[in-house]
Amino acid sequence: MKRFLVGLTLTILIISGVSCGKKSRKPPVPENVIATIDKYYVFRDEFLLYLNLNYKPILEKKDSFILSRILDDYLKRRMIYLYLKEKNMLPSNDAIVEYMKFHGFDRIYKKLDLKNKRYFVFFMILNLNEEIMKNHILKDYVHVDEKEIKDYYENRTEEFIKKKTYCFTRFHSSYKDLMVEARRWIVRKHRDETFIRLRYRDIEVEENCFEEDNIPEDFLKILKKMRPNRVSKVIKLKIGEKEDYNILWLKKVIPARKLKFEEVKDMIYNKIAMEKYSKKEEEIYSEINKKFKVIVYPENILVFKYNGVFPVFNSEGK
């Protein structure tokens, strides 16, 4: 495989560096070209191999809507390839070989003929480009310092208020007599959750710790009236569509408090970093969309009717 990849530059020229020739009202693209990205061809057999390897069931159904979305995505990935190529950021031959071996793609590669091997290697590059693009944005554009984190913490106090939390065990069953008996074991015999689980197959036991906003209103009303280590009576309640008998055993109540800076520092860092990442990613993809001109030739696709987002060119010159 490695000997083949030594000639990877030639391979990629064959796949993505073929010029379309001079511009005219009817570009002289060969019949097996389904799209152009600036001066580069996208071949029908290239895309069909991509579909067979990744979306064979969809291809067999000939779902034009989904296949058009897949082609749009593929063309966008081809545009990212050209963007990274200009920046000399494409993966190395060694990285491609390692990626293929790690994911077991080398077994598929060996079964292909020479032409499809070239396409297959190109698909591997497209896959690797996603990680390269992500790392490029994170390394070159996403920087978060301590001051930003502290400012965020101090200016958005409401985000770091942890509301009152109730820790309780809920026992529930559709059999009232079992619940009455189980409560007797808990209150009088001081039996715990494990005992109830082992003794009663028809009683479900749930141990919870929820902030008050996340507790069903009927449960919260009961819990607010209880003291820690108290057990409620058997109560018939409806949760969603299911109505059954319940016992609530309140274990502890944790008062509302503001989370300390050290508790949320990493969370704030990740949030700011993600916001910066998303903003820069959007800017880069907007730049890519403006930089490269894509034209789709629906009549050359043959296997489905294209109705995607890119401009089309047909035999009438439209």
C-alpha positions as CSV (number, residue, x, y, z in Angstrom):
1,M,0.0,0.0,0.0
2,K,2.8,2.4,0.9
3,R,4.4,2.0,-2.5
4,F,1.2,3.0,-4.1
5,L,0.8,6.0,-1.8
6,V,4.2,7.3,-2.8
7,G,2.6,8.3,-6.1
8,L,-0.3,9.9,-4.2
9,T,0.4,13.4,-5.7
10,L,-0.2,12.0,-9.2
11,T,-3.3,10.2,-7.9
12,I,-4.8,13.4,-6.5
13,L,-4.0,15.3,-9.7
14,I,-6.0,12.6,-11.6
15,I,-9.0,12.9,-9.3
16,S,-9.1,16.6,-8.4
17,G,-6.7,18.5,-10.7
18,V,-8.2,17.9,-14.1
19,S,-8.9,21.3,-15.8
20,C,-12.2,22.0,-17.4
21,G,-10.7,24.0,-20.2
22,K,-11.8,27.4,-21.3
23,K,-15.1,28.9,-20.1
24,S,-18.0,29.1,-22.5
25,R,-21.8,29.2,-22.3
26,K,-21.7,25.4,-22.5
27,P,-18.6,24.2,-20.7
28,P,-17.2,21.2,-22.6
29,V,-17.3,18.7,-19.7
30,P,-17.1,15.0,-20.5
31,E,-20.3,12.9,-20.0
32,N,-18.9,11.3,-16.9
33,V,-18.4,14.6,-15.1
34,I,-21.3,15.3,-12.7
35,A,-19.9,18.6,-11.2
36,T,-17.1,21.1,-11.4
37,I,-15.5,23.0,-8.6
38,D,-13.7,25.9,-10.2
39,K,-11.4,24.1,-12.7
40,Y,-11.7,20.7,-11.2
41,Y,-13.9,17.8,-12.2
42,V,-16.0,15.5,-10.0
43,F,-16.5,12.2,-11.8
44,R,-19.6,10.1,-11.8
45,D,-17.8,6.8,-11.1
46,E,-15.9,8.5,-8.3
47,F,-19.2,9.5,-6.6
48,L,-20.9,6.2,-7.3
49,L,-18.0,4.4,-5.6
50,Y,-18.4,6.8,-2.6
51,L,-22.1,5.9,-2.5
52,N,-21.5,2.2,-2.7
53,L,-19.0,2.3,0.1
54,N,-21.0,4.5,2.4
55,Y,-24.7,4.7,1.4
56,K,-25.4,1.5,-0.6
57,P,-29.0,1.0,0.7
58,I,-29.9,4.6,-0.1
59,L,-28.4,4.3,-3.6
60,E,-30.4,1.1,-4.2
61,K,-33.6,2.9,-3.3
62,K,-32.6,5.8,-5.6
63,D,-34.0,8.3,-3.1
64,S,-33.2,11.5,-5.1
65,F,-33.8,13.8,-2.1
66,I,-31.3,12.0,0.2
67,L,-28.8,11.3,-2.6
68,S,-28.9,15.0,-3.6
69,R,-28.1,15.9,0.0
70,I,-25.2,13.4,0.0
71,L,-23.8,14.9,-3.2
72,D,-24.1,18.4,-1.7
73,D,-22.1,17.2,1.3
74,Y,-19.6,15.5,-0.9
75,L,-19.0,18.6,-2.9
76,K,-18.6,20.6,0.3
77,R,-15.9,18.1,1.4
78,R,-14.2,18.5,-1.9
79,M,-14.2,22.3,-1.4
80,I,-12.6,21.8,2.0
81,Y,-10.0,19.6,0.3
82,L,-9.1,22.5,-2.1
83,Y,-9.0,25.0,0.8
84,L,-6.6,22.9,2.8
85,K,-4.5,22.1,-0.3
86,E,-4.0,25.8,-0.8
87,K,-2.7,26.1,2.8
88,N,-0.5,23.0,2.4
89,M,-2.4,21.3,5.2
90,L,-3.4,18.0,3.5
91,P,-2.5,14.8,5.4
92,S,0.8,13.0,4.8
93,N,1.1,9.6,3.1
94,D,2.0,8.1,6.5
95,A,-1.1,9.6,8.1
96,I,-3.3,8.1,5.4
97,V,-1.7,4.7,5.8
98,E,-2.1,4.8,9.6
99,Y,-5.7,5.9,9.3
100,M,-6.6,3.1,6.9
101,K,-4.9,0.5,9.0
102,F,-6.5,1.8,12.3
103,H,-10.0,1.6,10.9
104,G,-9.5,-1.6,8.9
105,F,-9.9,0.2,5.6
106,D,-6.8,-1.4,4.2
107,R,-8.8,-4.7,3.7
108,I,-11.3,-2.9,1.5
109,Y,-8.5,-1.1,-0.3
110,K,-6.8,-4.4,-1.3
111,K,-9.9,-5.7,-3.0
112,L,-10.3,-2.7,-5.4
113,D,-8.8,-2.2,-8.8
114,L,-6.2,0.5,-9.5
115,K,-8.7,3.2,-10.5
116,N,-10.9,2.7,-7.5
117,K,-7.9,2.5,-5.2
118,R,-7.1,6.0,-6.3
119,Y,-10.6,7.1,-5.5
120,F,-10.6,5.3,-2.2
121,V,-7.4,6.9,-1.0
122,F,-8.9,10.3,-1.9
123,F,-12.0,9.4,0.3
124,M,-9.6,8.7,3.1
125,I,-8.1,12.2,2.7
126,L,-11.5,13.7,2.8
127,N,-12.2,11.9,6.1
128,L,-8.9,13.0,7.6
129,N,-9.5,16.6,6.4
130,E,-12.4,16.9,8.9
131,E,-10.0,16.4,11.8
132,I,-7.4,18.6,10.2
133,M,-9.9,21.4,9.8
134,K,-11.1,21.0,13.4
135,N,-7.5,21.1,14.8
136,H,-6.7,24.0,12.5
137,I,-9.5,26.1,14.0
138,L,-8.8,25.0,17.6
139,K,-5.1,25.7,17.3
140,D,-5.0,28.9,15.3
141,Y,-8.2,30.7,16.3
142,V,-9.6,29.4,19.6
143,H,-7.7,30.9,22.6
144,V,-9.3,31.4,26.0
145,D,-7.4,33.1,28.8
146,E,-8.0,33.2,32.6
147,K,-9.4,36.7,32.5
148,E,-12.1,35.7,30.0
149,I,-13.1,32.8,32.2
150,K,-13.3,35.0,35.3
151,D,-15.2,37.8,33.5
152,Y,-17.7,35.2,32.3
153,Y,-18.2,33.8,35.8
154,E,-18.7,37.2,37.4
155,N,-21.0,38.6,34.7
156,R,-23.3,35.6,34.4
157,T,-24.0,34.8,38.1
158,E,-27.4,33.4,37.3
159,E,-25.9,30.5,35.3
160,F,-24.0,29.3,38.4
161,I,-26.7,29.2,40.9
162,K,-27.4,25.6,41.8
163,K,-31.0,25.4,43.0
164,K,-32.3,23.5,46.0
165,T,-31.8,19.8,45.4
166,Y,-33.8,17.0,46.8
167,C,-32.3,13.5,47.2
168,F,-34.9,10.9,47.6
169,T,-35.9,7.3,46.8
170,R,-39.1,6.6,44.9
171,F,-40.8,3.2,45.3
172,H,-43.7,2.6,42.9
173,S,-45.9,-0.2,41.8
174,S,-49.4,-0.8,40.4
175,Y,-50.2,-3.0,43.5
176,K,-51.3,-1.0,46.5
177,D,-51.2,-3.9,48.9
178,L,-47.5,-4.5,48.1
179,M,-46.7,-0.8,48.6
180,V,-48.4,-0.8,52.0
181,E,-46.5,-3.8,53.0
182,A,-43.2,-2.4,51.7
183,R,-43.7,0.8,53.6
184,R,-44.2,-1.2,56.8
185,W,-40.8,-2.8,56.2
186,I,-39.1,0.5,55.6
187,V,-40.6,2.4,58.5
188,R,-41.0,-0.2,61.2
189,K,-38.2,-2.6,60.3
190,H,-35.8,0.0,58.9
191,R,-35.2,-2.0,55.7
192,D,-33.4,-0.3,52.9
193,E,-33.7,-0.1,49.1
194,T,-31.7,-3.4,48.5
195,F,-34.1,-5.3,50.7
196,I,-37.2,-4.0,48.8
197,R,-35.6,-4.8,45.5
198,L,-34.9,-8.4,46.5
199,R,-38.2,-9.0,48.2
200,Y,-40.6,-7.4,45.7
201,R,-40.2,-8.0,42.0
202,D,-43.2,-5.8,41.3
203,I,-41.9,-2.7,43.0
204,E,-39.6,-0.4,41.1
205,V,-37.0,1.5,43.1
206,E,-35.4,4.7,41.9
207,E,-32.8,6.7,43.8
208,N,-32.7,10.3,42.7
209,C,-31.0,13.6,43.3
210,F,-32.8,16.4,41.4
211,E,-32.9,20.2,41.5
212,E,-36.4,21.3,42.4
213,D,-37.1,22.5,38.8
214,N,-36.6,19.0,37.5
215,I,-39.0,17.2,39.9
216,P,-42.7,16.6,38.9
217,E,-44.9,19.1,40.6
218,D,-47.0,16.5,42.5
219,F,-43.8,14.9,43.9
220,L,-42.3,18.3,44.8
221,K,-45.3,19.3,46.8
222,I,-44.9,16.2,48.9
223,L,-41.1,16.5,49.3
224,K,-41.4,20.1,50.5
225,K,-43.6,19.0,53.4
226,M,-41.2,16.3,54.5
227,R,-38.1,16.3,56.7
228,P,-35.0,14.3,55.8
229,N,-35.1,10.6,56.5
230,R,-38.9,10.7,56.5
231,V,-41.1,8.3,54.4
232,S,-44.3,9.4,52.8
233,K,-47.6,7.6,52.9
234,V,-48.6,5.4,49.9
235,I,-49.8,7.9,47.3
236,K,-51.5,7.3,44.0
237,L,-49.9,9.6,41.4
238,K,-49.9,9.8,37.6
239,I,-46.6,10.4,35.8
240,G,-47.2,10.8,32.1
241,E,-49.7,8.2,31.0
242,K,-48.9,5.8,33.8
243,E,-50.8,6.0,37.2
244,D,-49.5,3.9,40.1
245,Y,-48.8,3.9,43.8
246,N,-45.8,5.7,45.2
247,I,-43.7,6.0,48.3
248,L,-41.2,8.8,48.6
249,W,-38.3,8.5,51.1
250,L,-36.5,11.8,51.5
251,K,-32.8,11.3,52.2
252,K,-31.5,14.9,52.2
253,V,-32.1,18.4,51.0
254,I,-29.2,20.4,49.6
255,P,-29.8,24.2,49.9
256,A,-29.4,26.5,46.8
257,R,-25.9,27.9,46.4
258,K,-23.6,29.6,44.0
259,L,-21.1,27.2,42.5
260,K,-17.5,28.2,43.2
261,F,-15.3,29.4,40.4
262,E,-13.1,26.3,40.6
263,E,-16.1,24.1,40.2
264,V,-17.2,25.6,36.9
265,K,-13.9,26.9,35.5
266,D,-13.5,24.0,33.0
267,M,-17.1,24.2,32.0
268,I,-16.8,27.9,31.3
269,Y,-13.6,27.4,29.3
270,N,-15.3,24.7,27.2
271,K,-18.3,27.0,26.6
272,I,-16.3,30.0,25.5
273,A,-14.0,27.8,23.4
274,M,-17.0,26.2,21.7
275,E,-18.6,29.6,21.0
276,K,-15.3,30.8,19.4
277,Y,-15.0,27.6,17.5
278,S,-18.5,27.7,16.1
279,K,-18.1,31.3,15.1
280,K,-14.8,30.7,13.3
281,E,-16.0,27.5,11.7
282,E,-18.9,29.4,10.2
283,E,-16.6,32.2,9.0
284,I,-14.3,29.7,7.3
285,Y,-17.1,27.7,5.6
286,S,-18.6,31.0,4.4
287,E,-15.2,31.9,3.0
288,I,-14.9,28.5,1.3
289,N,-18.4,28.8,-0.3
290,K,-17.5,32.2,-1.7
291,K,-14.1,31.2,-2.9
292,F,-15.0,28.1,-5.0
293,K,-17.6,28.1,-7.7
294,V,-19.6,24.8,-8.0
295,I,-21.7,23.7,-10.9
296,V,-23.6,20.5,-11.0
297,Y,-24.5,18.7,-14.3
298,P,-27.7,16.7,-13.5
299,E,-28.0,15.1,-16.9
300,N,-24.6,13.4,-16.3
301,I,-25.5,11.9,-12.9
302,L,-27.9,9.3,-14.5
303,V,-28.7,7.3,-11.3
304,F,-30.9,10.0,-9.6
305,K,-32.5,13.4,-10.2
306,Y,-30.5,16.1,-8.5
307,N,-32.4,18.7,-6.5
308,G,-29.7,20.0,-4.2
309,V,-28.4,23.5,-3.2
310,F,-25.8,24.1,-5.9
311,P,-26.3,25.8,-9.3
312,V,-27.0,23.4,-12.2
313,F,-26.1,23.4,-15.9
314,N,-28.2,21.3,-18.4
315,S,-28.2,20.7,-22.1
316,E,-30.2,23.9,-22.7
317,G,-27.4,25.9,-21.2
318,K,-29.4,27.0,-18.1
